[in-house]
Amino acid sequence: MDIGAASHIGKVRSINEDSYCIEQGNVELYIVADGMGGYTCGDLASSIAVETIKDHIVKHIKSELENELIKGIIHEAFNVANRAIYRESLSNVNCVGMGTTTTLALYLNDNVYIGHVGDSRAYIIKSKQIKQISSDHSVIAELVKRGEISQNEAKIHPKRNVITRALGTSSIIRSDIFFVSNSDIDVLMLCTDGLSNYVEDEEIKDVLISCKNSGKCSEELVELANSRGGYDNITVITVKKGKAI
């Protein structure tokens, strides 16, 4: 496997509220998180999410577990992180309402498990075709799903940045957990919306296919988002199999 990551503050924000994790010890785990909630608290929320989820999964995941147990452990990891962020927001008046999106990929038993809350994204490429695996938890995604607006209208809609789920904003959270066979993936990419809001899926695909090094892929995607204005923090993790696409 060829793994690379890049994270950048962008050109407008005064702090990078994104966090990410690459864990390749007893488990192979990748996480991106995009925090919200003020000058310091967005950064705090995303870092709590990444560290808490990583620690829970590393502690409890074992390769001999059945699929439903694995998914249950991922669910609980999100719940534990949600409670930790929520408690912190209640104890710090400056951090009331803080939260974070979080998307993870866990490689285990020839499957890739995706866990997701918010509008950070997981993409895969197979046979030179790109597919978004996660579904955005956002007002815009719901409007598009119901057919009330088009994909093109969604890009300029005034509520395009309003999310409907985030870790830490309430005492209870519902996460999406599903899995994809590793044989159906040539490239996996996780990103925050600082990339996906400004770079089209086909452009992402072109970079991931043309650039053979995962670290360089991640850096080029960050540079592309910055060339469009860099209006948000940008974080990308790229995981390629050890062969050309």
N, C-alpha and C positions, 0 to 999 in steps of 0.2 A: 504494500500500500504506500501511496505517496500522499502525504498530508501537509497542508500549508494553511496559514491564517494571516489575516491582516485586519487591523482595527485603526480607525482614524477619527479624529475629532470633527473633521469636515472644515468648512470655511466660514461658518457663521456662529456655531455654538462656542461657549466659553469653557465647557468641560465635556469630556467624553463620558456619557452615562451608560455606554455599552460595556458589557463584560462577556468573556468567553472562556471556554475550557477545552483543552485537549488532554484526555486521560488515556494512557496506554499501558497501564500496569496490569492488574488482574482482570480488568475489563477494558474494552475499547469504547470510549465514550466521548462525544463532542456536544458542546452546548453553546448557544448564543443567547444573550439576554439584552433587552433594550429598556433601560430604566426611565422612570418619569417621576416628577415630584419635587422639582426645585434644584437649586444650585448644587447641593451636595447629596440630597436624598435619592435622586434617581440613580446615581452611581452606587449608593449604598444598597438600594433595593436590588439592583441587578447583580451585585457581587454576593449578597446574601443568597439569592436564588441559585446562582451557579455553584457556590461552595456547598450549600445545604443539599442540593440535588445530587451533586457529585458524591459527597460523603455517604449519603443514604444508599445510593446505587452500589458504590464500591463495597459497602458493608454487607448488603443483603443479596445481591445478584450472584447466582451460581449457574453454571452452564447446564447442570442436570435438571433444572426447574422446568416445569411445563409452561407453555405459552401464556396461559391465563395467570399463572403466578408471576411470571415476569412482568406482564402488563400491570398486574396489581401492585407490584413493587414500584414501578414507575409512577403509577397514580399516587401512591402514598408519598413518594419523593416530592412530587408537586405539592401535595397537601402539607407536608412538613415545612417546605419552603414558604408556602402561603402563610401559614400560621406564624412563622418566624418574622416575616416581613410585616405582617399585620400587627403583631405585638410591638415591634420596634416603632411603627408609626404611631401607636397609642401612647408610647412612653416618651416620645420626642415631639414637642409641639411644633417644631419646624418641619417635621416630616409627615404630618397628617395628610392622608390621601396618597402617599407614595405607592408606587407599584412597578411592575416590570412585565414585559412580554418574555417568554422563554420558549425556545425550541431546542430539542435534543435529538441525537441519533445514537443509539446503542447497537453495536455490532455484536451479535451473539448467536451461536449455533446456526450459522449460514443464513441468518435473517438480520435485517436492520429494523430495529424498533424506533418509531418516531413518537416523541412526546411533545405536546404543543399547547400553549396558551398565548393568545394575543395575535399580533400580525407580523412577527418575525416569521421566516419561511424556511421550509425544507424543499429542495429541488433534487430531482435525479435526472441523469441523462442515460439513455439506453439506445443503442443503434442510431446515434446522432439525433435523437429526439429528446426534447426537454419536457419535463412534467413537474408541475408544482404538487407536492405530496400533501403538505399541510393546507388547511383551509383557514383563511383569515377570520379572526373573531373581531369584526369591525362593522360599523353601520353600513359602509359602502358595500362590503361583501354581501350583506343581507339584502340590500336593495337590488344588487345585480342578480342574486339568486332568485329573487321574486320576480325578476323581469321588469322592475320599475325604472331602471336606468341601464344604459349600455356600458360595455367595458370602456369605450372612449369617453363617455360622460363621467364615468367614475374617476378618471384621471384628473378632472378639473373640478370635481364636486367640492363644495365648501366643507363637507364633513368627511373628507377623504382620510383624515388623520384621527378620527374618533374611533377608539376600540371599545369593544363590548365585554371583553374579559382581560384581566391582568392579575398576576399574582400579587397579593398583599392589599388589595383595595377593599376586600371584605373578608369576613371570617371563614367563608366557604368558597371553594373554587371547583370548577368542573374542567378537567383537562381532556384533550383528545389523545388517544393512544392507539397506534396501529402498527403493522409491520409489513415490510416488503422483502421478498427473497433477495439475498445478496446477488444471486445469479441474474437478477433483472436490473442490476445497477452497474454502469460503467463509471459514472462519476456521481458523487453526492455533494451537494453544497448547502450549507446553512448560512443565512444572512439576516441582518436586521433590515428594517424598512428604509434605512438610509441608502441602501442599494436598490431595493425593489421598487421604491417610489419614483426613481429617476432613471432606471435602466430597464429596458424592455426584456422580456423573457428570451426572445430570439437573440438579442445582443449578448445576454448572459451566456446562452448556449454557444455562440460563436467564440467567445473568449475561452470558455472551458474546453472546447474542442481544439482550438488552434494553439493554445498554450499547453505544452506537455508537462510543465512543472507546476505542482499544486500551489507552492508558495508564490510563484510568479502570477498564476491565475488570480489568486486572491488579491495581490497587489494591483494588478491591472484593472480588476473590477472596482476597487476602491478609487483608483485614479479616474476611471470613467465617471463614477458618481460625482467626484469632485469637479470634473470638467463640466458637469451640468449645473454647477452652482455650489455643491457641497453644503446643502441647506440643513443637513442632519449628520449625526454621528453615523459612521459606516463600519460594519463588522462582517467579515466573510470567513468561513472555514470551508476549504475544499478538500475532498477525499477522493483520490483516483486509484483505480486498480493499477497494478504494475504492468500495464500494457497499453499500447496506443488505442484510441477510440476508433 
